[in-house]
């Protein structure tokens, strides 16, 4: 499978982009598919209320998957972005992904 990538800040190393690919395979082999397009703050908040939701933070060449309750730093940075207080050029794209078992993964791609 060919993966879409973006280029990191030094313009040399490609970064993965599950949102552009519309799919992701986690380390445990679970296949995830994106539902619809990128989602906004309201939808993110709704999904985070689910006790079983997982979060994939994509920033750099090695995305990190976290249980939602352990993703507070990423979610805090996302809230700063939604509040309009983020650093210049900071950007986030968030999407809702589902597995074949209907598990939920929120993918947060961060760039600067």
C-alpha positions as CSV (number, residue, x, y, z in Angstrom):
1,X,0.0,0.0,0.0
2,X,1.4,3.4,-1.0
3,X,1.1,5.9,1.9
4,X,0.6,9.6,1.6
5,X,3.1,11.6,3.5
6,X,3.9,15.1,4.3
7,X,7.4,16.5,4.7
8,X,8.8,17.4,8.1
9,X,10.1,20.7,9.2
10,X,13.6,20.0,7.8
11,X,12.1,19.1,4.4
12,X,14.0,15.9,4.2
13,X,12.1,13.2,6.1
14,X,8.6,12.2,5.2
15,X,5.9,12.1,7.9
16,X,3.0,9.6,7.6
17,X,-0.5,11.0,7.0
18,X,-3.3,8.6,8.0
19,X,-5.9,11.4,7.2
20,X,-4.6,11.7,3.6
21,X,-4.4,7.9,3.3
22,X,-7.9,7.6,4.9
23,X,-6.5,4.4,6.6
24,X,-4.2,3.3,9.3
25,X,-2.8,-0.1,10.5
26,X,-1.9,0.0,14.2
27,X,1.0,-1.9,15.8
28,X,-1.4,-4.7,16.9
29,X,-2.5,-5.2,13.2
30,X,-5.9,-3.5,13.6
31,X,-7.0,-1.9,10.3
32,X,-8.7,1.5,10.7
33,X,-10.7,3.4,8.0
34,X,-11.5,7.1,8.1
35,X,-15.2,8.0,8.3
36,X,-16.1,11.1,6.3
37,X,-13.7,14.1,6.3
38,X,-11.9,15.9,9.1
39,X,-13.9,16.6,12.2
40,X,-14.3,19.7,14.3
41,X,-14.2,20.5,18.0
42,X,-17.8,19.4,18.7
43,X,-17.3,16.0,17.2
44,X,-14.0,15.5,18.9
45,X,-15.6,16.2,22.3
46,X,-18.4,13.8,21.6
47,X,-16.0,11.0,20.6
48,X,-13.8,11.6,23.7
49,X,-16.8,10.8,25.9
50,X,-16.6,7.2,24.7
51,X,-14.8,5.1,27.3
52,X,-13.0,2.9,24.8
53,X,-11.8,5.6,22.4
54,X,-8.1,5.6,21.4
55,X,-6.1,8.5,20.1
56,X,-3.3,8.5,17.5
57,X,-1.1,11.5,17.6
58,X,0.8,12.1,14.4
59,X,3.7,14.5,14.7
60,X,6.9,13.3,13.2
61,X,7.9,10.1,11.6
62,X,6.6,7.8,14.4
63,X,2.9,8.3,15.3
64,X,2.0,7.4,18.9
65,X,-1.2,5.6,19.9
66,X,-2.6,6.4,23.3
67,X,-5.7,5.7,25.4
68,X,-7.8,8.9,25.5
69,X,-7.1,9.3,29.2
70,X,-3.4,9.4,28.6
71,X,-3.5,11.9,25.7
72,X,-4.0,15.0,27.9
73,X,-1.0,16.9,26.6
74,X,-2.1,16.4,22.9
75,X,-5.7,17.2,23.8
76,X,-4.6,20.3,25.7
77,X,-2.6,21.5,22.7
78,X,-5.6,20.9,20.5
79,X,-7.8,22.9,22.8
80,X,-5.4,25.8,22.6
81,X,-5.6,25.6,18.8
82,X,-9.4,25.6,18.9
83,X,-9.4,28.6,21.3
84,X,-7.3,30.5,18.7
85,X,-4.3,30.7,21.0
86,X,-1.9,28.4,19.2
87,X,1.5,29.4,17.9
88,X,1.7,30.9,14.4
89,X,1.7,28.2,11.8
90,X,0.5,25.5,14.2
91,X,-2.1,23.3,12.6
92,X,-4.2,20.3,13.5
93,X,-6.3,18.0,11.4
94,X,-8.5,15.5,13.3
95,X,-10.5,12.6,11.9
96,X,-12.7,9.8,13.1
97,X,-11.4,6.3,12.2
98,X,-13.2,3.0,12.9
99,X,-12.0,-0.6,12.9
100,X,-14.0,-3.6,11.5
101,X,-15.1,-4.2,15.1
102,X,-16.5,-0.6,15.2
103,X,-13.8,0.5,17.7
104,X,-13.0,4.2,17.6
105,X,-9.7,5.9,16.9
106,X,-9.3,9.7,16.9
107,X,-6.4,10.6,14.6
108,X,-4.8,14.0,15.4
109,X,-2.3,15.1,12.9
110,X,-0.2,18.1,14.2
111,X,2.0,20.2,12.0
112,X,3.8,23.5,12.3
